[in-house]
Amino acid sequence: MAKRTTIRTKVAAKNTKTQESSSTQNYELPPDPKAWLHQEKATKKEKLEQKRSTFITRLNSSNERSNISKSSLRRLKRKQKEELLPKMQDLLSTLEATESNTTTTVNDKTPSSALNADLLASINIVPSSQYISSAPKAKKNLPSSRNKRGVKIIENQERLQFGQVLKDQEFKQKPFTSLKDAIKQRLAAEKEIADAEAKASKANKRR
């Protein structure tokens, strides 16, 4: 009898274990709506250390970028502005080359050249003494080519002067020579202005 009872108890215990395991496996708990409350939060000290590390990395990156000195940056900006300005010297050399090539074919009037002559005749004539002086005079309060406002003023002046050159009677007769003379005078005036600015900057540095 004892053996039978022990076998029965063992079988019953096994059955209860299997039932408990199956019940636990089938039953799933719903997600906790307040699970974010149980997450680990960063302390104030950790937050401060994180901010400090990010600030140091940004500072190092900015220092790496700003290895160029202020004087070299000024030189680079000046060079960029000079490149933006119209290259009058190149234009002058091209005009001289085209003038030398077209001297032989000036007297031969084709239909296209006659049409150009008619167009030039329809332009109003303005004497060159109004806009081209014999020698460039030193002017005060001239626009500087080192800032945007001065560059815009210089560009407008160049456009107006070029329009006046086109209306000149000398330009109609000899377009390349009159344009070349105007460019030469403009270059001489710009050189005088640059020399005056250099002298003024030297005087300010000495002070």
Phi and psi restraints in degrees (value plus and minus 20) as a CYANA .aco file:
   2 ALA   PHI     -86.8   -46.8
   2 ALA   PSI     -59.5   -19.5
   3 LYS   PHI     -84.1   -44.1
   3 LYS   PSI     -62.6   -22.6
   4 ARG   PHI     -82.3   -42.3
   4 ARG   PSI     -63.5   -23.5
   5 THR   PHI     -84.4   -44.4
   5 THR   PSI     -59.7   -19.7
   6 THR   PHI     -85.3   -45.3
   6 THR   PSI     -59.6   -19.6
   7 ILE   PHI     -85.3   -45.3
   7 ILE   PSI     -62.2   -22.2
   8 ARG   PHI     -82.5   -42.5
   8 ARG   PSI     -63.6   -23.6
   9 THR   PHI     -83.7   -43.7
   9 THR   PSI     -58.2   -18.2
  10 LYS   PHI     -84.7   -44.7
  10 LYS   PSI     -64.2   -24.2
  11 VAL   PHI     -84.6   -44.6
  11 VAL   PSI     -62.0   -22.0
  12 ALA   PHI     -84.3   -44.3
  12 ALA   PSI     -59.7   -19.7
  13 ALA   PHI     -84.3   -44.3
  13 ALA   PSI     -61.0   -21.0
  14 LYS   PHI     -82.7   -42.7
  14 LYS   PSI     -62.4   -22.4
  15 ASN   PHI     -82.5   -42.5
  15 ASN   PSI     -62.4   -22.4
  16 THR   PHI     -84.4   -44.4
  16 THR   PSI     -59.0   -19.0
  17 LYS   PHI     -83.7   -43.7
  17 LYS   PSI     -64.2   -24.2
  18 THR   PHI     -84.3   -44.3
  18 THR   PSI     -59.6   -19.6
  19 GLN   PHI     -84.3   -44.3
  19 GLN   PSI     -61.5   -21.5
  20 GLU   PHI     -85.2   -45.2
  20 GLU   PSI     -61.7   -21.7
  21 SER   PHI     -86.1   -46.1
  21 SER   PSI     -59.7   -19.7
  22 SER   PHI     -87.1   -47.1
  22 SER   PSI     -57.7   -17.7
  23 SER   PHI     -87.5   -47.5
  23 SER   PSI     -58.7   -18.7
  24 THR   PHI     -90.7   -50.7
  24 THR   PSI     -54.0   -14.0
  25 GLN   PHI     -91.0   -51.0
  25 GLN   PSI     -59.8   -19.8
  26 ASN   PHI     -93.4   -53.4
  26 ASN   PSI     -49.7    -9.7
  27 TYR   PHI    -107.3   -67.3
  27 TYR   PSI     101.3   141.3
  28 GLU   PHI    -136.6   -96.6
  28 GLU   PSI     114.1   154.1
  29 LEU   PHI     -96.6   -56.6
  29 LEU   PSI     124.3   164.3
  30 PRO   PHI     -91.9   -51.9
  30 PRO   PSI     136.0   176.0
  31 PRO   PHI     -85.4   -45.4
  31 PRO   PSI     121.5   161.5
  32 ASP   PHI     -96.5   -56.5
  32 ASP   PSI     102.2   142.2
  33 PRO   PHI     -89.9   -49.9
  33 PRO   PSI     -40.5    -0.5
  34 LYS   PHI    -129.8   -89.8
  34 LYS   PSI      16.3    56.3
  35 ALA   PHI     -88.7   -48.7
  35 ALA   PSI     -49.2    -9.2
  36 TRP   PHI     -86.0   -46.0
  36 TRP   PSI     -41.5    -1.5
  37 LEU   PHI     -90.6   -50.6
  37 LEU   PSI     -47.0    -7.0
  38 HIS   PHI    -108.9   -68.9
  38 HIS   PSI     -23.1    16.9
  39 GLN   PHI     -93.8   -53.8
  39 GLN   PSI     135.9   175.9
  40 GLU   PHI     -94.6   -54.6
  40 GLU   PSI     111.2   151.2
  41 LYS   PHI    -122.8   -82.8
  41 LYS   PSI     124.3   164.3
  42 ALA   PHI     -95.3   -55.3
  42 ALA   PSI     116.9   156.9
  43 THR   PHI     -97.0   -57.0
  43 THR   PSI     149.9   189.9
  44 LYS   PHI     -82.6   -42.6
  44 LYS   PSI     -57.6   -17.6
  45 LYS   PHI     -83.5   -43.5
  45 LYS   PSI     -63.6   -23.6
  46 GLU   PHI     -85.0   -45.0
  46 GLU   PSI     -59.8   -19.8
  47 LYS   PHI     -83.1   -43.1
  47 LYS   PSI     -62.5   -22.5
  48 LEU   PHI     -83.7   -43.7
  48 LEU   PSI     -60.6   -20.6
  49 GLU   PHI     -84.7   -44.7
  49 GLU   PSI     -59.1   -19.1
  50 GLN   PHI     -84.8   -44.8
  50 GLN   PSI     -63.9   -23.9
  51 LYS   PHI     -82.3   -42.3
  51 LYS   PSI     -60.7   -20.7
  52 ARG   PHI     -83.9   -43.9
  52 ARG   PSI     -62.8   -22.8
  53 SER   PHI     -85.4   -45.4
  53 SER   PSI     -60.7   -20.7
  54 THR   PHI     -86.3   -46.3
  54 THR   PSI     -59.1   -19.1
  55 PHE   PHI     -83.7   -43.7
  55 PHE   PSI     -61.1   -21.1
  56 ILE   PHI     -85.4   -45.4
  56 ILE   PSI     -60.9   -20.9
  57 THR   PHI     -84.4   -44.4
  57 THR   PSI     -61.6   -21.6
  58 ARG   PHI     -83.9   -43.9
  58 ARG   PSI     -60.8   -20.8
  59 LEU   PHI     -83.8   -43.8
  59 LEU   PSI     -61.4   -21.4
  60 ASN   PHI     -85.3   -45.3
  60 ASN   PSI     -60.5   -20.5
  61 SER   PHI     -85.7   -45.7
  61 SER   PSI     -59.7   -19.7
  62 SER   PHI     -87.5   -47.5
  62 SER   PSI     -55.4   -15.4
  63 ASN   PHI     -86.7   -46.7
  63 ASN   PSI     -56.9   -16.9
  64 GLU   PHI     -85.3   -45.3
  64 GLU   PSI     -56.7   -16.7
  65 ARG   PHI     -92.2   -52.2
  65 ARG   PSI     -57.0   -17.0
  66 SER   PHI    -115.8   -75.8
  66 SER   PSI      21.0    61.0
  67 ASN   PHI     -95.6   -55.6
  67 ASN   PSI     -38.9     1.1
  68 ILE   PHI     -95.4   -55.4
  68 ILE   PSI     117.1   157.1
  69 SER   PHI     -94.2   -54.2
  69 SER   PSI     145.6   185.6
  70 LYS   PHI     -87.7   -47.7
  70 LYS   PSI     -56.5   -16.5
  71 SER   PHI     -86.0   -46.0
  71 SER   PSI     -60.7   -20.7
  72 SER   PHI     -87.4   -47.4
  72 SER   PSI     -55.6   -15.6
  73 LEU   PHI     -83.8   -43.8
  73 LEU   PSI     -60.1   -20.1
  74 ARG   PHI     -82.8   -42.8
  74 ARG   PSI     -61.2   -21.2
  75 ARG   PHI     -83.1   -43.1
  75 ARG   PSI     -62.2   -22.2
  76 LEU   PHI     -82.8   -42.8
  76 LEU   PSI     -62.8   -22.8
  77 LYS   PHI     -83.9   -43.9
  77 LYS   PSI     -61.5   -21.5
  78 ARG   PHI     -83.0   -43.0
  78 ARG   PSI     -61.0   -21.0
  79 LYS   PHI     -84.1   -44.1
  79 LYS   PSI     -61.3   -21.3
  80 GLN   PHI     -83.3   -43.3
  80 GLN   PSI     -60.5   -20.5
  81 LYS   PHI     -86.7   -46.7
  81 LYS   PSI     -58.4   -18.4
  82 GLU   PHI     -85.8   -45.8
  82 GLU   PSI     -55.2   -15.2
  83 GLU   PHI     -90.1   -50.1
  83 GLU   PSI     -51.1   -11.1
  84 LEU   PHI     -91.1   -51.1
  84 LEU   PSI     -51.6   -11.6
  85 LEU   PHI     -86.2   -46.2
  85 LEU   PSI     130.5   170.5
  86 PRO   PHI     -84.1   -44.1
  86 PRO   PSI     114.3   154.3
  87 LYS   PHI    -103.7   -63.7
  87 LYS   PSI      71.8   111.8
  88 MET   PHI     -91.0   -51.0
  88 MET   PSI     -52.6   -12.6
  89 GLN   PHI     -85.7   -45.7
  89 GLN   PSI     -60.3   -20.3
  90 ASP   PHI     -84.0   -44.0
  90 ASP   PSI     -60.4   -20.4
  91 LEU   PHI     -83.2   -43.2
  91 LEU   PSI     -58.7   -18.7
  92 LEU   PHI     -84.9   -44.9
  92 LEU   PSI     -63.0   -23.0
  93 SER   PHI     -85.3   -45.3
  93 SER   PSI     -59.4   -19.4
  94 THR   PHI     -87.3   -47.3
  94 THR   PSI     -56.9   -16.9
  95 LEU   PHI     -84.5   -44.5
  95 LEU   PSI     -60.6   -20.6
  96 GLU   PHI     -83.6   -43.6
  96 GLU   PSI     -59.5   -19.5
  97 ALA   PHI     -86.1   -46.1
  97 ALA   PSI     -64.0   -24.0
  98 THR   PHI     -88.3   -48.3
  98 THR   PSI     -53.8   -13.8
  99 GLU   PHI     -86.2   -46.2
  99 GLU   PSI     -60.8   -20.8
 100 SER   PHI     -86.5   -46.5
 100 SER   PSI     -51.5   -11.5
 101 ASN   PHI     -97.3   -57.3
 101 ASN   PSI     -49.5    -9.5
 102 THR   PHI    -118.9   -78.9
 102 THR   PSI     -16.7    23.3
 103 THR   PHI     -87.2   -47.2
 103 THR   PSI     -52.1   -12.1
 104 THR   PHI     -95.7   -55.7
 104 THR   PSI     -44.9    -4.9
 105 THR   PHI    -129.0   -89.0
 105 THR   PSI       0.3    40.3
 106 VAL   PHI     -96.1   -56.1
 106 VAL   PSI     -60.5   -20.5
 107 ASN   PHI     -92.1   -52.1
 107 ASN   PSI     -46.9    -6.9
 108 ASP   PHI     -97.3   -57.3
 108 ASP   PSI      93.9   133.9
 109 LYS   PHI    -119.3   -79.3
 109 LYS   PSI      90.8   130.8
 110 THR   PHI    -110.8   -70.8
 110 THR   PSI     150.5   190.5
 111 PRO   PHI     -77.9   -37.9
 111 PRO   PSI     -56.7   -16.7
 112 SER   PHI     -88.1   -48.1
 112 SER   PSI     -59.7   -19.7
 113 SER   PHI     -87.8   -47.8
 113 SER   PSI     -55.9   -15.9
 114 ALA   PHI     -84.9   -44.9
 114 ALA   PSI     -58.5   -18.5
 115 LEU   PHI     -85.5   -45.5
 115 LEU   PSI     -60.5   -20.5
 116 ASN   PHI     -83.6   -43.6
 116 ASN   PSI     -58.4   -18.4
 117 ALA   PHI     -84.3   -44.3
 117 ALA   PSI     -58.9   -18.9
 118 ASP   PHI     -84.5   -44.5
 118 ASP   PSI     -60.0   -20.0
 119 LEU   PHI     -84.9   -44.9
 119 LEU   PSI     -61.7   -21.7
 120 LEU   PHI     -86.6   -46.6
 120 LEU   PSI     -53.0   -13.0
 121 ALA   PHI     -88.5   -48.5
 121 ALA   PSI     -47.9    -7.9
 122 SER   PHI     -96.8   -56.8
 122 SER   PSI     -31.8     8.2
 123 ILE   PHI     -99.6   -59.6
 123 ILE   PSI     121.7   161.7
 124 ASN   PHI     -85.7   -45.7
 124 ASN   PSI     117.9   157.9
 125 ILE   PHI    -111.8   -71.8
 125 ILE   PSI     108.8   148.8
 126 VAL   PHI    -145.7  -105.7
 126 VAL   PSI     109.1   149.1
 127 PRO   PHI     -83.3   -43.3
 127 PRO   PSI     124.6   164.6
 128 SER   PHI     -89.5   -49.5
 128 SER   PSI     -38.2     1.8
 129 SER   PHI     -86.9   -46.9
 129 SER   PSI     -37.9     2.1
 130 GLN   PHI     -94.7   -54.7
 130 GLN   PSI     -49.3    -9.3
 131 TYR   PHI    -145.3  -105.3
 131 TYR   PSI     -37.0     3.0
 132 ILE   PHI    -133.5   -93.5
 132 ILE   PSI      97.1   137.1
 133 SER   PHI    -112.9   -72.9
 133 SER   PSI     136.1   176.1
 134 SER   PHI     -84.1   -44.1
 134 SER   PSI     -59.2   -19.2
 135 ALA   PHI    -157.0  -117.0
 135 ALA   PSI     115.4   155.4
 136 PRO   PHI     -86.6   -46.6
 136 PRO   PSI     109.0   149.0
 137 LYS   PHI    -112.4   -72.4
 137 LYS   PSI     127.1   167.1
 138 ALA   PHI     -94.2   -54.2
 138 ALA   PSI     103.5   143.5
 139 LYS   PHI    -134.1   -94.1
 139 LYS   PSI     126.9   166.9
 140 LYS   PHI    -116.7   -76.7
 140 LYS   PSI     139.4   179.4
 141 ASN   PHI      36.2    76.2
 141 ASN   PSI      23.3    63.3
 142 LEU   PHI     -99.2   -59.2
 142 LEU   PSI     131.0   171.0
 143 PRO   PHI     -87.9   -47.9
 143 PRO   PSI     117.3   157.3
 144 SER   PHI    -108.6   -68.6
 144 SER   PSI     121.1   161.1
 145 SER   PHI    -106.1   -66.1
 145 SER   PSI     -10.4    29.6
 146 ARG   PHI    -116.5   -76.5
 146 ARG   PSI     -26.5    13.5
 147 ASN   PHI    -149.0  -109.0
 147 ASN   PSI     145.8   185.8
 148 LYS   PHI     -85.5   -45.5
 148 LYS   PSI     -60.1   -20.1
 149 ARG   PHI     -83.3   -43.3
 149 ARG   PSI     -63.7   -23.7
 150 GLY   PHI     -84.7   -44.7
 150 GLY   PSI     -58.6   -18.6
 151 VAL   PHI     -83.5   -43.5
 151 VAL   PSI     -60.5   -20.5
 152 LYS   PHI     -84.4   -44.4
 152 LYS   PSI     -61.7   -21.7
 153 ILE   PHI     -84.0   -44.0
 153 ILE   PSI     -62.6   -22.6
 154 ILE   PHI     -83.4   -43.4
 154 ILE   PSI     -61.3   -21.3
 155 GLU   PHI     -82.2   -42.2
 155 GLU   PSI     -63.0   -23.0
 156 ASN   PHI     -83.5   -43.5
 156 ASN   PSI     -61.0   -21.0
 157 GLN   PHI     -82.6   -42.6
 157 GLN   PSI     -61.2   -21.2
 158 GLU   PHI     -84.6   -44.6
 158 GLU   PSI     -60.2   -20.2
 159 ARG   PHI     -82.9   -42.9
 159 ARG   PSI     -65.2   -25.2
 160 LEU   PHI     -82.5   -42.5
 160 LEU   PSI     -63.0   -23.0
 161 GLN   PHI     -86.5   -46.5
 161 GLN   PSI     -57.8   -17.8
 162 PHE   PHI     -85.8   -45.8
 162 PHE   PSI     -59.1   -19.1
 163 GLY   PHI     -83.5   -43.5
 163 GLY   PSI     -57.7   -17.7
 164 GLN   PHI     -88.9   -48.9
 164 GLN   PSI     -55.5   -15.5
 165 VAL   PHI     -83.2   -43.2
 165 VAL   PSI     -60.2   -20.2
 166 LEU   PHI     -85.1   -45.1
 166 LEU   PSI     -49.5    -9.5
 167 LYS   PHI    -104.0   -64.0
 167 LYS   PSI     -25.2    14.8
 168 ASP   PHI     -94.7   -54.7
 168 ASP   PSI     127.1   167.1
 169 GLN   PHI     -90.7   -50.7
 169 GLN   PSI     -56.3   -16.3
 170 GLU   PHI     -83.0   -43.0
 170 GLU   PSI     -55.0   -15.0
 171 PHE   PHI     -85.3   -45.3
 171 PHE   PSI     -54.2   -14.2
 172 LYS   PHI     -86.6   -46.6
 172 LYS   PSI     -58.9   -18.9
 173 GLN   PHI     -96.6   -56.6
 173 GLN   PSI     -70.0   -30.0
 174 LYS   PHI    -151.7  -111.7
 174 LYS   PSI      66.2   106.2
 175 PRO   PHI     -85.4   -45.4
 175 PRO   PSI     -61.8   -21.8
 176 PHE   PHI     -89.5   -49.5
 176 PHE   PSI     -60.8   -20.8
 177 THR   PHI     -87.8   -47.8
 177 THR   PSI     -62.3   -22.3
 178 SER   PHI     -86.9   -46.9
 178 SER   PSI     -59.7   -19.7
 179 LEU   PHI     -86.3   -46.3
 179 LEU   PSI     -58.4   -18.4
 180 LYS   PHI     -84.4   -44.4
 180 LYS   PSI     -61.7   -21.7
 181 ASP   PHI     -84.1   -44.1
 181 ASP   PSI     -60.5   -20.5
 182 ALA   PHI     -84.1   -44.1
 182 ALA   PSI     -60.5   -20.5
 183 ILE   PHI     -87.4   -47.4
 183 ILE   PSI     -60.0   -20.0
 184 LYS   PHI     -81.4   -41.4
 184 LYS   PSI     -63.8   -23.8
 185 GLN   PHI     -84.7   -44.7
 185 GLN   PSI     -58.4   -18.4
 186 ARG   PHI     -85.9   -45.9
 186 ARG   PSI     -61.3   -21.3
 187 LEU   PHI     -84.2   -44.2
 187 LEU   PSI     -60.3   -20.3
 188 ALA   PHI     -84.2   -44.2
 188 ALA   PSI     -60.8   -20.8
 189 ALA   PHI     -85.2   -45.2
 189 ALA   PSI     -61.2   -21.2
 190 GLU   PHI     -84.5   -44.5
 190 GLU   PSI     -56.5   -16.5
 191 LYS   PHI     -84.8   -44.8
 191 LYS   PSI     -62.5   -22.5
 192 GLU   PHI     -83.0   -43.0
 192 GLU   PSI     -60.5   -20.5
 193 ILE   PHI     -84.5   -44.5
 193 ILE   PSI     -62.6   -22.6
 194 ALA   PHI     -84.1   -44.1
 194 ALA   PSI     -60.4   -20.4
 195 ASP   PHI     -83.7   -43.7
 195 ASP   PSI     -60.5   -20.5
 196 ALA   PHI     -85.2   -45.2
 196 ALA   PSI     -60.5   -20.5
 197 GLU   PHI     -85.5   -45.5
 197 GLU   PSI     -58.9   -18.9
 198 ALA   PHI     -84.8   -44.8
 198 ALA   PSI     -62.0   -22.0
 199 LYS   PHI     -83.2   -43.2
 199 LYS   PSI     -60.9   -20.9
 200 ALA   PHI     -85.3   -45.3
 200 ALA   PSI     -60.5   -20.5
 201 SER   PHI     -86.2   -46.2
 201 SER   PSI     -58.1   -18.1
 202 LYS   PHI     -84.2   -44.2
 202 LYS   PSI     -61.3   -21.3
 203 ALA   PHI     -84.4   -44.4
 203 ALA   PSI     -58.5   -18.5
 204 ASN   PHI     -87.3   -47.3
 204 ASN   PSI     -56.7   -16.7
 205 LYS   PHI     -86.8   -46.8
 205 LYS   PSI     -57.9   -17.9
 206 ARG   PHI     -84.5   -44.5
 206 ARG   PSI     -54.5   -14.5
